[in-house]
């Protein structure tokens, strides 16, 4: 590659659950020339499985390496750090498997180790399967919780991003019946802090943060709930006193439209589906996930393992492409911020 390309950030790409769509969307994404213009991708996974996926979708075959030092970063033959976790011949595609759950975690652990050692600048993750993790005896419900534990962080949250809309969540993988009890001033304010810092890292110097209400009509002055009065509103006021450009609580039935129209840079949603539904309605295939609050950059596809269409060569790679482009942007931003 050209000399200048040696300064591009190295992105460790975990291929996700081998039985799902992760291998094929990864292989397809690496065929996009715009990826190679902004980063040096290094896949963490199983070479045999990835090459089987590459052949399925007509993408370039991958070259097996044992570490970043062996990588050539050649678009004609992308590199895969071969973990040798799964026998490609015995793989049951589109099926929940404890072996695949363990493999998916092994890829993540290796990617984290590379970033901590300074051998990778960011992580972009393929989809994992919660049921496979459970069968494997792994006590994490998803990427965010696992990465937080591996990196020793307690205060993290998820941002979803697609063209024209960004959403961050106060609560994520909890039952809806528990959400109201988690609406505290501290929880909302912490999420606003993480959001403000995350968007500044993305190059937005004074992010305009809209904070959604929890209840219909923003609680209607307490008639439909007091979370807006007792938690969300006070958190917004405290953020404003700290100089953060925050607004709210704003009724959820209008706040996302206002953000898409350009009034806000991001919306802080109170629970999982309140934020996921507008993102996936507005730009499903191009939406990506960013974990805020980690010491390393991590982006991800914003879809699951899609076992129902896995290994048919029809899964879209657009979310993985967007995840890689954003990971490169954030890695460069972090490099500049830390000197």
NUDOMAR-799452 format. One record per residue (C-alpha): residue number from 0; x, y, z. Coordinates in steps of 0.001 Angstrom, whole numbers, plus 524288, in hexadecimal, padded with zeros to 5 digits. Layout:
BEGIN
i, east, north, up
NUM, X, Y, Z
...
This chain:
BEGIN
i, east, north, up
0, 80000, 80000, 80000
1, 80420, 80E22, 7FE93
2, 80CC9, 813CC, 80944
3, 8022E, 81D0D, 80E0F
4, 7F918, 81194, 8107C
5, 801EF, 80D32, 81BA1
6, 7FC3B, 8184A, 823AB
7, 7EE4A, 8136F, 82201
8, 7E848, 80D88, 82E48
9, 7E7FB, 7FECB, 82FB4
10, 7DA1A, 7FA10, 83214
11, 7D88A, 7ECB7, 83888
12, 7CC26, 7E6C5, 832C7
13, 7C60F, 7DB8B, 83A49
14, 7BE81, 7D2DE, 830EF
15, 7B3A4, 7CFCB, 83AA9
16, 7ACAA, 7C2DE, 83C76
17, 7B1CD, 7B9B6, 831CE
18, 7A43C, 7B3FD, 82F50
19, 79E22, 7C14F, 82CB8
20, 79FA6, 7CBD4, 82261
21, 7ABEB, 7D1A6, 8286D
22, 7B5D9, 7CA91, 81FD2
23, 7AEFC, 7CDDF, 81304
24, 7AC5C, 7DC3E, 8162C
25, 7BA7C, 7DD9D, 81A8A
26, 7BFAC, 7D7AB, 80E01
27, 7B6B0, 7E034, 805DC
28, 7BA44, 7EC93, 80D39
29, 7C8B7, 7EA6C, 80A98
30, 7C5ED, 7EAFB, 7FBFD
31, 7C1F2, 7F94A, 7FD53
32, 7CD3A, 80210, 7F910
33, 7C91A, 80D3F, 80205
34, 7CC98, 804D6, 80DC1
35, 7DACF, 80401, 80994
36, 7DB93, 812A3, 8079F
37, 7D943, 81557, 81617
38, 7DE69, 8099E, 81DB1
39, 7E665, 7FD27, 81DE4
40, 7DCAC, 7F238, 820E7
41, 7E0D4, 7E5E5, 82816
42, 7D65C, 7DB84, 829EF
43, 7D682, 7D360, 83665
44, 7D01C, 7C647, 833DD
45, 7D1D4, 7B91A, 82D5D
46, 7D87E, 7B971, 8201C
47, 7D1D4, 7AD5C, 81A92
48, 7C450, 7B263, 81DE4
49, 7C70B, 7C005, 818C6
50, 7CC59, 7BAB6, 80BFC
51, 7C05F, 7B227, 80A9B
52, 7B812, 7BE64, 80C87
53, 7C071, 7C638, 80303
54, 7BE9E, 7BBDE, 7F891
55, 7AFF6, 7BBEB, 7FB0E
56, 7AEBA, 7CA96, 7F8AF
57, 7B940, 7CC02, 7EE3D
58, 7C290, 7D3E5, 7F6CE
59, 7D17C, 7D2E0, 7F6F0
60, 7D754, 7C772, 7FE5D
61, 7DD96, 7CAE3, 80B56
62, 7EB9D, 7C89B, 80F54
63, 7EE04, 7C1E0, 81C5F
64, 7F752, 7C87C, 825F2
65, 7FAA2, 7C65B, 83438
66, 7FBFC, 7D493, 83817
67, 7FB9A, 7E29E, 8332D
68, 80A1D, 7E243, 83051
69, 807BF, 7D852, 8258A
70, 7FCB3, 7DFE1, 81F34
71, 7FEC7, 7E588, 8119F
72, 7F22C, 7EDA0, 81167
73, 7F021, 7EABD, 8030A
74, 7E243, 7ECD3, 7FDE0
75, 7E44D, 7E1B7, 7F436
76, 7E6ED, 7D847, 7FF6C
77, 7E1C1, 7DD53, 80C7F
78, 7E7E8, 7D844, 818EB
79, 7E168, 7CFA4, 82314
80, 7E7A4, 7CCC0, 83021
81, 7E419, 7BE63, 83063
82, 7DEE7, 7B9F9, 83D9B
83, 7DBF3, 7ABF2, 83980
84, 7CFF0, 7AAF2, 84219
85, 7C641, 7A3BF, 8394F
86, 7C760, 7988D, 82F9E
87, 7C1BE, 79E58, 8232E
88, 7BDAB, 790F0, 81E4B
89, 7B595, 78E55, 82A79
90, 7AF5F, 79BCE, 82B5E
91, 7A083, 79B61, 82C3D
92, 79CB1, 7A808, 825B9
93, 79111, 7AFA9, 82AC9
94, 790BA, 7A837, 837A5
95, 79303, 7ABE9, 845CA
96, 79F62, 7A54E, 84A8F
97, 7A734, 7A633, 85740
98, 7B3B8, 7A426, 84F74
99, 7B08D, 7AFDE, 846F3
100, 7AD2E, 7B7CE, 85309
101, 7BA71, 7B4D4, 858F5
102, 7C12E, 7B7CB, 84C1D
103, 7BA7F, 7C4F0, 84ACA
104, 7BF2E, 7C8C9, 85858
105, 7CCF9, 7C427, 85560
106, 7CD71, 7CD4B, 8499D
107, 7C90C, 7D8AF, 8521C
108, 7D2F7, 7D5A6, 85CA6
109, 7DDE1, 7D56A, 85299
110, 7D975, 7E252, 84CB4
111, 7D962, 7E8A4, 85A25
112, 7E707, 7E34F, 85CCA
113, 7EBF5, 7E92D, 8500D
114, 7E68F, 7F69A, 8532E
115, 7EBF4, 7F64F, 86105
116, 7F94B, 7F2AD, 85B9B
117, 7F8E5, 7FDD1, 851D3
118, 7F87D, 7F46B, 84650
119, 7EB04, 7F8F3, 841E0
120, 7E4AB, 80650, 84286
121, 7D65C, 80269, 84311
122, 7CD07, 7F6E0, 8432E
123, 7C19F, 7F47A, 839F1
124, 7B94B, 7E8DF, 83DB4
125, 7B0E8, 7DF71, 8361E
126, 7A457, 7DA3A, 83C36
127, 7A430, 7D070, 84752
128, 798D3, 7C849, 84C3C
129, 793F0, 7C96B, 85A3E
130, 78E6C, 7BB9F, 85A68
131, 79B7A, 7B61E, 855E2
132, 7A26E, 7BD74, 860BA
133, 79904, 7B806, 86AB3
134, 79AD4, 7AA0E, 865C2
135, 7A985, 7AC10, 866BD
136, 7A81E, 7B010, 874F4
137, 7AC6C, 7BE0C, 87240
138, 7A598, 7C742, 87B8D
139, 7A475, 7D34C, 872F6
140, 79864, 7D792, 86B94
141, 79FAA, 7DE97, 860B3
142, 7ABB0, 7E576, 85B89
143, 7AA71, 7F1A3, 863F3
144, 7AA3E, 7EA56, 870CC
145, 7B550, 7E13D, 86CB7
146, 7BE01, 7EC4B, 867F2
147, 7BB7E, 7F42F, 87440
148, 7BFBB, 7E898, 87C95
149, 7CBCC, 7E5BA, 87458
150, 7CFFE, 7F3F2, 87502
151, 7CC6A, 7F63E, 8832B
152, 7C21F, 800A2, 88093
153, 7B529, 801D9, 887BA
154, 7AF9D, 80E0F, 88152
155, 7ACE3, 80B29, 87311
156, 7A16C, 80CC4, 869F5
157, 79D81, 80A65, 85BE2
158, 79BE7, 81437, 850F2
159, 794F6, 81089, 8445C
160, 797FE, 818B9, 83872
161, 792A2, 81947, 82AB4
162, 791E0, 823E3, 8206D
163, 78B6A, 82FA8, 826CA
164, 788C9, 829BA, 83431
165, 79077, 825B5, 84051
166, 78A94, 81FB0, 84C9A
167, 7909C, 81C57, 859D2
168, 789C6, 81408, 86410
169, 788A9, 815D2, 872BA
170, 78479, 8078F, 87454
171, 7870B, 7FC84, 86AD4
172, 784D6, 7EE07, 86D23
173, 77B37, 7EE8F, 87868
174, 76CC4, 7EADA, 878D0
175, 76370, 7F5FA, 87638
176, 75D9F, 7F3A8, 883B2
177, 76A72, 7F81D, 889E5
178, 76CDA, 80447, 881BA
179, 76567, 80DFB, 88A37
180, 76CFB, 809EE, 8965E
181, 779BA, 80CD0, 88F47
182, 775B3, 81AB4, 88BEF
183, 77E29, 821EE, 895BD
184, 784E2, 82F0C, 894C3
185, 7921F, 82854, 89562
186, 78F0B, 81E7C, 88AA9
187, 789AB, 8289B, 88141
188, 79473, 83270, 88412
189, 79F01, 82829, 88269
190, 7997D, 824A5, 8751B
191, 7994A, 832FB, 87128
192, 7A79B, 83424, 87567
193, 7AB7E, 82824, 86D62
194, 7A3E3, 82D57, 861C3
195, 7AA26, 83ABD, 86266
196, 7B7D2, 83501, 86341
197, 7B548, 82B16, 8587C
198, 7B057, 83502, 84EAB
199, 7BB8D, 83E23, 851B0
200, 7C4A7, 832EE, 84E2C
201, 7BD4F, 831FF, 8414D
202, 7C0DD, 84015, 83E6C
203, 7B488, 84719, 84320
204, 7B9B1, 85196, 84C79
205, 7ACD1, 854D8, 8534C
206, 7A320, 849C4, 85109
207, 794BD, 84D73, 8515F
208, 78EE2, 842CF, 859E2
209, 7804B, 84049, 85A5A
210, 77BDF, 83858, 86612
211, 76F73, 83090, 863BD
212, 76485, 82F3D, 86D7F
213, 760BC, 821DF, 8729A
214, 75207, 8236A, 873A7
215, 74798, 82744, 869AF
216, 746D3, 835FC, 86790
217, 7531B, 8379E, 86FAC
218, 74BA6, 8336D, 87BC6
219, 74167, 83E1B, 87A0D
220, 74618, 84576, 88621
221, 74594, 8392D, 88E74
222, 73864, 83424, 88A1B
223, 73EBB, 828E8, 8827D
224, 74AC5, 826C2, 88ACC
225, 7547D, 82E7C, 892CE
226, 76169, 829DF, 88CFA
227, 7626E, 8363F, 884D1
228, 76094, 83ECE, 890E6
229, 768DA, 83711, 89A78
230, 77402, 831DF, 8920E
231, 774C0, 835A2, 883BE
232, 7720F, 8442F, 88516
233, 77B76, 8463A, 89080
234, 78620, 83ECA, 88935
235, 78470, 847A1, 87D63
236, 78503, 853BC, 88609
237, 79194, 84F07, 88C68
238, 797A7, 84C27, 87F25
239, 79414, 859BF, 87A8B
240, 79A67, 85F8C, 886C1
241, 7A6DA, 8585E, 882F4
242, 7A6CF, 85EAF, 87589
243, 7A165, 8531B, 86DF6
244, 797E1, 856B7, 8631F
245, 78CAB, 84E16, 867B0
246, 77DF5, 84F88, 865DB
247, 772A9, 847FF, 86BA3
248, 76B9C, 84031, 86F9C
249, 76554, 84053, 8621E
250, 759E5, 83744, 85EFF
251, 75ED3, 82B44, 857E7
252, 75482, 82C28, 84D4C
253, 75ABE, 8389A, 847E7
254, 768F3, 838EE, 84C2E
255, 76E27, 82FB4, 841C3
256, 7677D, 8372E, 836CF
257, 76D77, 843B5, 83BE8
258, 77AF5, 83D69, 83C28
259, 77998, 8384A, 82E46
260, 77588, 845EC, 82A27
261, 7828E, 84AE5, 82F61
262, 77EA4, 8513D, 83C2C
263, 78719, 84815, 84460
264, 793AC, 8404E, 84274
265, 78F3F, 834E2, 84AD7
266, 783BC, 82FF6, 852C6
267, 78540, 829AD, 86028
268, 77ABF, 81F28, 860DF
269, 77616, 81922, 86D81
270, 77551, 80AE3, 86973
271, 77937, 8014C, 85EDC
272, 76DB0, 8016C, 85592
273, 76AE8, 80FE3, 85749
274, 777EF, 8125D, 8506D
275, 77938, 80674, 847B8
276, 76C34, 807B6, 840C5
277, 76E8E, 81553, 83AFC
278, 77C8C, 81201, 8372E
279, 778AE, 80585, 83039
280, 76D04, 80BDA, 829C8
281, 774F8, 81765, 824F7
282, 780F4, 81003, 82009
283, 78124, 8018C, 8233E
284, 78BCE, 7FC76, 81A52
285, 7954B, 8079E, 81CAC
286, 793D3, 808BE, 82B66
287, 79F4F, 80586, 8343A
288, 7A207, 80473, 842BB
289, 7AC68, 80BC1, 84A79
290, 7AFC6, 808AC, 8589D
291, 7B1EB, 81515, 86071
292, 7BA19, 8151C, 86CE5
293, 7C458, 80B0C, 868FB
294, 7D2E1, 80E5B, 86895
295, 7D364, 808CD, 85ABF
296, 7CB67, 80BDF, 84EA2
297, 7C10B, 801A2, 84BC5
298, 7B6CF, 801C0, 84129
299, 7ADF2, 7F6DB, 83C8A
300, 7A3E1, 7F2D4, 832B6
301, 79645, 7F611, 8377A
302, 79029, 7E8D7, 834AF
303, 7905F, 7DB2C, 839F9
304, 7956A, 7CE3B, 834FA
305, 78981, 7CCCE, 82BFA
306, 789F4, 7BDF8, 82C44
307, 77E0E, 7BD7C, 82367
308, 785D2, 7C300, 817E4
309, 793A5, 7BF4D, 81BF4
310, 79CA9, 7B900, 811FF
311, 79380, 7BB84, 806A4
312, 79BD4, 7C68B, 8012F
313, 790E1, 7D085, 80266
314, 7943F, 7D7DB, 80EEE
315, 79759, 7E644, 80CF8
316, 7A4DD, 7EB11, 810BE
317, 7A0E5, 7F96C, 8118D
318, 7A096, 7F9E6, 8205F
319, 7AE33, 7F3DB, 8213C
320, 7B35C, 7FD92, 8173F
321, 7ADCE, 808D2, 81F29
322, 7B33A, 8030A, 82BC8
323, 7C0E2, 8027D, 825EE
324, 7C038, 8103B, 82088
325, 7BBBE, 8158F, 82DA4
326, 7C5EC, 80DB0, 83526
327, 7D07A, 813AF, 82CA5
328, 7CB0F, 8215D, 82ED9
329, 7CA7E, 81F81, 83D89
330, 7D804, 8195D, 83E2D
331, 7DDEE, 824EF, 8370C
332, 7D682, 82E46, 83FE9
333, 7DB6C, 82754, 84C06
334, 7E956, 8277A, 846D1
335, 7E8AC, 83622, 84497
336, 7E282, 8388A, 851E5
337, 7ED01, 830F1, 85924
338, 7F835, 83656, 8510F
